[in-house]
């Protein structure tokens, strides 16, 4: 699927993440071409969680997932997801998913599902960050930068996206300046989504890969587009805490506590606009210096 295709881009993304059953506990997902040549990591995260969710009783919802990216995916080819039903318990259910392309595993994931129950409740306070109103949408920022960005990037920078993103403290990706290792991003789906809880969770898994690894580049004056950098996601974990909707504004608070040996560690917290902590994300990424 080309991100600049005509029609409702949110419906296209929901279809992309929904998957086609081809055998018991085996599913096929099409690939989305964002112009990088390789499959976007968030696509594999979202599709893997979607595959696991399709084998679980709807009374159980994903509360955590832990995945490893092993090989780059080809954005021109579909991906097959095999689900291993490890355990079905009374309170928790466990699944293991392997994403396969060209006969080789490109991603593996373990996910745990929990039947909702009452319990203790506390959370950290959402930081005092300006709300999304008045913050320049990422698409508008891309249009501003288009005159000075490399021509090959025009199409994928300027086309409509299914998720609107507004970065509170952005950098120019083609001329980054040194900044503290933290980033604040508001995001939401561009129109109303289905009521199904699982859909919102695998959509958040998809969106959680945007901007995260680049947070570890902020203090070094680098970006994903810097010509002497090789940047990629290595692993990814998400814990879902509370209910949320992807078509309401969510604040993604990202911080990088460490970078060394060609790897950058990033921690993300996702809050609703009224301050509820709904998810925690952790990811280590490859941030390798190379010859341009």
Secondary structure, 3 states (H helix, E strand, C coil): CECCCCCCHHHHHHHHHHCEEEECCEEEECCCECCCCECCHHHHHHHHHHHHHCCCCCCEEEEEEEEEECCCCECCCCEEEEEEEEEECCCEEEEEEEEEECCEEEEEEEEEEEECCCCCCCCCCCCCCCCCCCCCCHHHHHHHHCCCCCHHHHHHHHCCCCEEEEECCCCCCCCCCCCCCEEEEEEEECCCCCCCHHHHHHHHHHHCCCCCHHHHHHHHCCCCCCCCEEEEEEEEEEEECCCCCCCCCEEEEEEEEEEECCEEEEEEEEEECCCCEEEEEEEEEEEEECCC
